[in-house]
Amino acid sequence: MAHVSAVERRPQLIKAAIDFMTREGVAAGSTRAIAAELGVAQATVHYTFGTKEGLYFAVMEQLTEDLVAQVERAAPADGGFEETASALVAALWRTVREQPESHQLLTELTMFALRSPALSEALEAHYRGVTEVTAKLITEAAERTGQPLAQPVGAIARFFLAGFDGLMLQHLALPDEQAERTCLQAFVAAVVAMAGGRLELVPVPLQRRFLNGS
């Protein structure tokens, strides 16, 4: 059998892991099972990724890159800020409708990573990267349309992701097309209003000990 380098084997193993864990779930995704999915030795997985956690992080990155690429392609070349935001949300929601398994697997991996000390730094880096990509899309839309941002772009990006994640989880658990359409319209309106300074922020009386995480 011809030798296959780690560079060539890496995308094959990521795809095998995605295929296997989409069917069987993250809990079943041992390096042995994923190696068997591709028909290679278990040692190949460890040689390529170091640990199971390294493979899981690579899967999270790949799933996210695929989804982001689809959204970026949907960004209009012209149109106002509201139209651009609406187009990006529509494209992202299309991935939820057409690829629910990708979003479910990402959610499962996130929950797994929250309980895995070996993945804590990787999960933080992943979410930082997702937030930065979202902020980049918002910044590009604002610059192209001449829309000043009334709030820091990082805060807008986190608000965007929080709203989308909530709607996505509700769709996976309890789909309701009519309610989702209304919620998506309200979601876009809230993001646009926040960015444009038309969303009145209400003080929330959080105690200092909660803010400090203690």
N, C-alpha and C positions, 0 to 999 in steps of 0.2 A: 504494500500500500504506500502510495506517495506521501512524503512528509508534508503536513500542512502547518504553516507558521502560526504563531499566536495571533498575529495581526489578522490573518485570514479567518482563523477559528473564532475570534471574538464575536463578530456579528452573527455567526452561525449559532453560537451558544446563547446569545441574547435572544435570538428568534425562538430557539428551542425552549428557553425558559419562559418566554411570553406565551408560547403555544401551550406548554404544559400547565403553567399556573392559571391561565385563563380557563382551562378545562377543570383542573383539580383543586385550585386554590393555593394561596401562598403557603399555608401550613404543610402542604404535601411537597413543596418545592425543594427537596433536598438536592445536594450536588449529585448524589448517586442517581436520583430519578431524572434529573435534567440531562445528565450524561447519557443515560439510557435513551432518552427522547431523541438525541442526536446520533446515538450509536457509537459513542466514543468512551474511552476509559474515564473513570471518575477523576483520576489524577490530572486529566486534561483541563477540567474545570478549575481545579486549584492552581494549576500552572498558569492559566490565563488570567484569573481574577484574584488569586491569593486565597480568598475565603468566600463562603456563601454570601456573606454580607456585601462583599465587593461585587459579586454578580447581581445581587438584588439592586444595588445602587445603579449599576449600569442599565438594568431594565427600566428603572424609574427615569433615568436620563433619556433613554431611547423613546419611551412612550411619550414623554413630555416634548421632546424635539419633534416627533411626528405630528403631535397635535398643534404645536406652535407653528410649524411650517404650513399647515392647512389654513390657519387663521391669517398668517402673514400674506398668503396668496390672495386672500379675500379683501385686503385693504384697498379701498378705492383710490384711484389716482387723483380724483378731484372730489368736490363736495365739501360741505361744511363739517364742523367738528361733531355735531349731533348725528349726521348721516354716517360719518366714519365710525363712530362708536357703535351705532346700530348695526352696521355691516359686520364689524368685528364680533359683536355679541351673537349675531345670527350665525356667523361661521362657526363660532365656538359651540353654540348650541346644536348645530348640525352634527358636530362630532359626537355629542352626547346621544343624539337620536340614532345615528348610524353606527357608532362604535361604542356602545355602552360598556362592552367588556373591557375596553382600554381604561375607561374612567373607573370602573369597579376595581380592576387590578391595581391601579395607582392608589386608590383609597385603601385597599387591603395592605399594600406595601407600606403606606404611610403609618397605618395603625401598628403594623408589625415593627416598624422602625422606632416608633415612640416607646416601645417596650424593650428595645434592644440597645444596650449601652454601646455596642460595637458600631451601631449605625447612627448614633446621636449627632455626630459631627457631619456625617454625610447627609442626613435629613435636613439639618440646618443649612448646609450649603445648597441643597436642592431647592429649598423654599426661597432662599435668598436669590438664587438664579431665576426662579419663576417670577418672583416679584420684580427683578431687574428687567426681565424681558417684557413684562406687562408695562412697567414704567417707560420703557423704550418706545413701545407702540403708542402709548398715550402722548409722550413727548413729541414723537414724530407727527402725530395727527394734529397736535396743538400748533406746532411750528408751521406745518403746511397750510393750516387754515387760519392762522393768525389769532388763535384763541389763547389769551393769557390764562394761566392756571392760578386759581385763587387759593389753592392748597398745595402743599408740597407734593410733588408727583409720587413720591413713595407712599404717602398716605392714601392718595387716590387709587394707586395700584393695589394696596392692601384691601381697601374697601371693595374694589372691583372683584378681587379674588374671593373675598369672604362671601359676597353676594352670589357669585357664580357657584362656588362650592356648595352652598346651602341649597340652591335650586337644583343642582345636579344630583345631590343625595336624595332630595325629595322625589325627583323623577325616577331614580333607580328603585326607591322603596315604594312609592305610591304615585304612579304617573297619572296626570290629569291635564290633558292637552289644553283645555280652555283656561284653566287656572294658570297654567304655565305661561300661556301667551300673555295674559294680563300681568303676571309677575315679571316677565321679561321686559315688557314695555315700561313698567314702573321702575325696574332695575336700571334700564338705560337712562330714563329720565332723571333718576337720582344721581347717577354717575356724572351726567352732563351738568346737572345743577350744581353738584359739588365742585366740579372743575371750574365752572363759570362763576362761582361765588353767589349762586342764587339759592343755595340750600342752607337754611338757617340751622346752625348747630345748637343743640340743646345741651346745657350743662348736665353732666352725669355725676352725682355725688359719690364718687368712688373713694373709699377710705385709703389713706396713704399706705397702710400695710398690704393692701391688695396690689397697689401700684408697684410696690417694692418686691412683690412676689413672696412675702412672708406671712 
